[in-house]
Amino acid sequence: MLTVNNLHVSYGGIKALKGVSMEVNRGEIVTIIGANGAGKSTLLNTITGFLKPVKGEVVFNGKVIGRNPAKIVKLGICHVPEGRLVFANLTVQDNLMLGAYLRSDRKQIAADMTRVFELFPRLQERVKQIAGTLSGGEQQMLAMGRALMTNGELVLMDEPSLGLAPLLVKTVFEIITEFKALGKTILLVEQNANKALSVADRAYVLEQGHIVKTGPAHEIAVDPAVRAAYLGTRSVAKA
């Protein structure tokens, strides 16, 4: 579904991505793990058009995509950004409807809203509440629900568990597997490498702008070098 070919991205004189190539197949959960500053968020922001590469291309469903974020959403790619970035002065309902701003299929929009409330009952309870007054966990649910409202095929998630209590982290990863069950393909950047590898099909390890290792998630999870760098002393079992 998604192919990244030889992607180079720089911030001024700093090279953030140095020839990154990777792919995501339809129906997979693929995770990217790495230290802070490795280039993980840069990769997602380049795929969705917020950053312009110096070199390389992104191919989605066989076509090279451009650099216009709105057009990229229309192609079927949606992005759950780091920090949630909900519209703080709008209601929960307004935030969800903004996810569907490029759509005109009213019946399916209504059906997708119902699905969001089934996945996130707390959002239905707070549908008229101002988004900026929600807890961090509720805002993360809202950001994920807004992504579902785009009806995109590929969902990019950037640090969905960041700053959340352990119980909410568990809920977030359960929802990620629910997304897959709904037919979504997921590219996941996540600082909790143990959790990410437990739900993923495949994984890439990104270090200082380079992909240094890739393979099935269960193999990456028991790789001694990966465990030493990112997982502590515990191995990860496939969920």
C-alpha atoms as one frame of an Amber mdcrd trajectory, in Angstrom:
protein
   0.000   0.000   0.000   2.719   2.484   1.004   6.304   2.599  -0.255   8.918
   5.109   0.867  11.880   5.278  -1.498  15.261   6.755  -0.485  13.811   9.610
   1.549  16.159  12.423   2.577  14.854  15.245   4.779  16.827  18.115   6.302
  16.144  20.888   8.798  18.521  23.621   7.747  21.902  21.933   7.851  20.713
  18.989   9.952  19.937  15.781   8.051  16.961  14.189   9.793  16.358  11.331
   7.334  19.215   9.833   5.333  17.933   7.568   2.594  15.022   5.910   4.395
  13.195   3.206   2.442  10.340   1.137   3.810   6.957  -0.303   2.927   3.604
  -1.020   4.522   1.352  -3.748   3.134  -2.414  -3.587   3.178  -3.930  -4.788
   6.450  -0.708  -4.616   8.473   0.270  -2.842  11.629   3.839  -1.686  11.053
   5.709   0.042  13.849   8.786   2.253  13.774  10.848   2.275  16.936  13.867
   4.345  17.812  15.276   6.857  20.251  14.094  10.454  20.514  15.526  12.401
  17.597  15.913   9.336  15.382  13.599  10.833  12.735  10.380   8.935  13.413
   8.006  11.914  13.496   9.885  13.510  10.593   9.120  10.421   8.528   5.389
  10.579   9.272   5.239  14.331   8.662   6.944  13.884   5.307   4.549  11.128
   4.244   1.582  13.390   4.998   3.018  16.418   3.222   3.946  18.659   6.131
   7.654  18.412   5.314   9.283  18.494   1.894  12.014  15.941   1.217  15.325
  16.923  -0.309  15.283  13.660  -2.216  13.135  10.551  -2.549   9.458   9.793
  -3.019   6.401   8.398  -1.292   4.178   6.008  -3.259   0.634   5.207  -2.113
  -1.466   2.581  -3.904   0.949   2.670  -6.817   1.029   6.440  -7.321   3.612
   8.991  -6.232   1.831  11.371  -3.858   2.369  15.115  -3.806   3.035  17.534
  -0.963  -0.472  18.871  -0.311  -1.758  17.513   3.036  -5.439  17.989   2.112
  -4.978  16.053  -1.138  -3.086  13.341   0.727  -6.024  12.969   3.130  -8.336
  12.680   0.131  -6.172   9.866  -1.244  -6.897   7.874   1.925  -4.074   8.665
   4.360  -4.855  10.151   7.768  -2.543  11.212  10.568  -3.040  11.080  14.342
  -0.339  13.572  15.333   1.876  13.601  18.375   0.277  15.719  21.075  -3.267
  15.004  19.760  -3.728  18.531  18.324  -7.469  18.612  18.817  -9.287  21.880
  18.090  -9.416  23.015  21.694 -12.152  25.653  21.320 -14.563  23.369  19.436
 -16.807  20.629  20.754 -16.102  16.916  20.546 -18.716  16.616  17.815 -17.216
  19.480  15.814 -13.757  17.909  16.034 -15.098  14.601  14.752 -16.973  16.246
  11.906 -13.822  18.090  10.858 -12.325  14.660  10.238 -14.978  14.223   7.546
 -14.526  17.664   5.965 -13.588  16.231   2.544 -16.506  13.789   2.484 -20.017
  14.184   1.113 -21.447  10.697   1.807 -23.795  11.742   4.606 -25.179   8.296
   5.405 -21.717   6.792   5.728 -20.528   9.768   7.773 -23.386   9.138  10.209
 -22.528   5.423  10.293 -18.875   6.213  10.971 -19.852   8.598  13.776 -21.854
   5.762  15.341 -18.824   3.482  15.010 -16.597   6.061  16.709 -19.003   6.252
  19.647 -19.061   2.449  19.861 -15.270   2.410  20.102 -15.116   5.449  22.396
 -18.277   5.613  24.551 -16.687   8.382  26.599 -16.736  10.664  23.555 -20.460
  10.151  23.149 -20.942  11.113  26.780 -19.001  14.319  26.104 -20.188  15.039
  22.574 -21.109  18.674  23.323 -18.126  19.310  25.606 -15.352  21.692  24.529
 -12.398  19.566  23.461  -9.851  21.623  25.378 -11.515  20.660  28.655 -11.089
  16.913  28.059  -8.433  14.890  29.853  -5.307  13.853  27.968  -6.666  10.352
  27.463  -9.991  11.662  26.179  -8.203  13.987  23.766  -6.234  11.020  22.442
  -9.493   9.143  21.905 -10.845  12.187  20.088  -7.789  12.395  17.828  -8.155
   8.710  16.956 -11.887   9.089  16.395 -11.280  12.092  14.140  -8.915   9.936
  12.062 -11.606   7.293  11.651 -13.987   9.971  10.402 -11.717  10.610   7.415
 -12.532   7.067   6.243  -8.889   6.717   5.227  -7.308   3.380   4.386  -3.959
   4.112   6.024  -3.714   5.571   9.532  -0.436   7.085  10.717  -0.194   7.281
  14.506   2.516   9.304  16.225   3.134   8.497  19.904  -0.501   7.683  20.800
   0.356   6.590  24.358   2.589   9.546  25.227   1.792  10.996  28.643  -1.070
   8.615  29.398  -1.650   6.575  32.536  -0.947   2.816  32.197  -4.632   1.862
  32.117  -5.277   4.306  29.277  -2.201   3.054  27.436  -3.727  -0.417  27.505
  -6.985   0.997  26.115  -5.195   2.860  23.312  -3.443  -0.291  22.126  -6.674
  -2.262  22.267  -8.217   0.384  20.011  -5.266   0.146  17.610  -6.000  -3.557
  17.153  -9.685  -2.652  16.694  -8.655  -0.302  13.881  -6.970  -3.229  12.152
 -10.114  -5.332  12.623 -12.059  -2.545  10.889  -9.830  -2.977   7.835  -7.418
  -0.118   8.481  -3.707  -0.338   7.773  -1.576   1.304  10.453   1.885   2.842
  10.541   2.709   3.361  14.208   5.433   5.464  15.813   5.526   4.739  19.520
   7.978   5.375  22.359   6.609   2.364  24.262   8.474  -0.172  22.139   7.253
  -3.153  24.159   3.616  -2.285  23.517   4.192  -1.350  19.899   5.920  -4.627
  19.091   3.221  -6.601  20.900   0.527  -5.414  18.460   2.569  -4.980  15.262
   3.057  -7.405  12.388   6.384  -5.937  11.289   8.837  -3.380  12.633  11.542
  -1.013  11.520  14.287   0.300  13.793  15.301   3.874  12.975  18.594   5.283
  14.268  19.913   8.757  13.449  17.924   8.964  10.233  18.764   5.458   8.990
  16.766   2.224   9.002  19.152  -0.174  10.730  16.948  -3.218  11.190  13.632
  -4.591   9.957  11.685  -7.807  10.303   8.635  -9.465  11.850   7.752  -7.715
  15.100   8.136 -10.868  17.189  11.690 -11.327  15.881  12.647  -7.697  16.456
  11.260  -8.004  19.994  13.742 -10.737  20.912  16.722  -9.316  19.033  19.469
  -8.809  21.667  20.614  -5.435  20.316  17.054  -4.090  20.150  16.267  -5.369
  23.628  19.361  -3.735  25.048  18.675  -0.394  23.362  14.882  -0.057  23.599
  13.261  -2.843  25.598  15.331  -3.239  28.739  15.765  -6.861  29.734  12.268
  -8.081  28.912  11.309  -9.797  25.701   7.948  -9.122  24.080   5.359 -11.744
  23.260   3.043 -11.266  20.288  -0.399 -10.222  21.496
